[in-house]
Amino acid sequence: MTNATGFAPRAVLADRLRTQGVATDAALIAGGALFTAAMAQLEVPMWPVPITGQTLAVVLVGATLGARRGMLSLLVYAVAGLAGAPFFAGFTGGLHALAVPSFGYVIGFIPAAGVIGWLARRNWDRHVGRATAAMLLASAIPFVTGLPYLAVALGTLGAPNDLQSVLAAGLYPFIVGGIAKALIAAGILPLAWKVLGRR
């Protein structure tokens, strides 16, 4: 059966597990949140937005778990961090993260995981070409929430928050790294499918 897009939704990597059910889904969601927290600690400190491994984690979690579980995993990551778990960059957490200029990107991780998970169910994670396009699209989504949030936060701090200043602080330094992380993910996922196909 195909949907309105003409693609037949199929299994994502997590669906290849032998055991399925609520407990498995909960473990996968928690594991995705913990993986994202670990990748957040791969950090190049910069102000106002550090370079981290979070974006790579987001696309891998979303594609591996699918849209629903991927979004829930990143929601758990954000809520746990705000509740005080040391999940954010620099092993930070707590409600004060809402005042950090880069928090808008964390908000954007949730829909980014949803989009890449939706595409993965339509086999966009199985071939390098389409996987690259999917990863680049998903990697761009956090900027949709991150840049406006950054602009407001910079203005609150009395720092320049005109369009050029916001782009210079929150977009330009991340283009090359974002492309590199998308390419890494686009290489990992098709390889994982090939390995599973041999078993």
NORLIN-V7341 format. One record per pair of residues at least 24 apart in sequence whose ideal C-beta (glycine too) atoms are under 8 Angstrom apart, sorted by the first residue. I is the first residue (numbers start at 0). J is the second residue. Records with the same first field share a line. If there is no record, write none. Layout:
I: J + J
This chain:
4: 121
6: 121 + 122
7: 121
8: 120 + 121
9: 120 + 121 + 122
10: 120
11: 62 + 63 + 64 + 65 + 116 + 119 + 120 + 124
12: 62 + 63 + 64 + 119 + 124 + 188 + 191 + 192 + 195
13: 63 + 64 + 65 + 68
14: 65
15: 195
24: 68
27: 64 + 68 + 72
28: 64 + 68 + 71 + 72 + 75
29: 72 + 75
30: 72
31: 56 + 60 + 63 + 64 + 68 + 69 + 72 + 73 + 75 + 76
32: 72 + 73 + 75 + 76 + 79 + 86
34: 59 + 60
35: 60 + 72 + 73 + 76 + 86 + 108
36: 76 + 79 + 80 + 84 + 85 + 86 + 87
39: 86 + 87 + 88
40: 88 + 89 + 90
42: 88 + 89
44: 89
45: 172
47: 100 + 101 + 149 + 152 + 153 + 158 + 168 + 169
48: 100 + 101 + 104 + 145 + 149 + 168 + 169 + 172 + 173
49: 88 + 89 + 101
50: 172 + 173 + 176
51: 88
52: 180
53: 88 + 104 + 105 + 108
54: 108 + 111 + 138 + 141 + 177 + 180
55: 180 + 183 + 184
57: 108 + 111 + 112 + 115 + 137 + 138 + 141
58: 111 + 112 + 115 + 134 + 137 + 138 + 180 + 181 + 184
59: 184 + 187 + 188
60: 112
61: 111 + 112 + 113 + 114 + 115 + 116 + 119 + 137
62: 115 + 116 + 118 + 119 + 124 + 133 + 134 + 184 + 188
63: 119 + 188
64: 112 + 116
65: 116 + 117 + 119 + 120
66: 112 + 113 + 114 + 116 + 117 + 120
67: 113 + 116
68: 116
69: 112 + 113 + 115 + 116
70: 109 + 110 + 112 + 113 + 116
72: 112
73: 108 + 109 + 111 + 112
74: 109
76: 105 + 108
77: 105 + 106 + 108 + 109
80: 105
98: 152 + 155
99: 152
100: 148 + 149 + 152 + 153 + 156 + 169
101: 145 + 149 + 169
102: 148 + 152
103: 141 + 144 + 145 + 146 + 147 + 148 + 149 + 152
104: 141 + 142 + 144 + 145 + 148
105: 141
106: 141 + 144 + 145 + 148
107: 140 + 141 + 142 + 143 + 144 + 145
108: 141
110: 140
111: 137 + 138 + 140 + 141
112: 137
114: 140
119: 188
124: 188 + 189 + 192
125: 188 + 189 + 192
126: 189
127: 185 + 186 + 189
130: 184 + 185 + 186 + 188 + 189
131: 181 + 182 + 185
133: 185
134: 180 + 181 + 182 + 184 + 185
135: 177 + 178 + 181
137: 181
138: 177 + 180 + 181
139: 177
142: 169 + 170
145: 169
146: 170
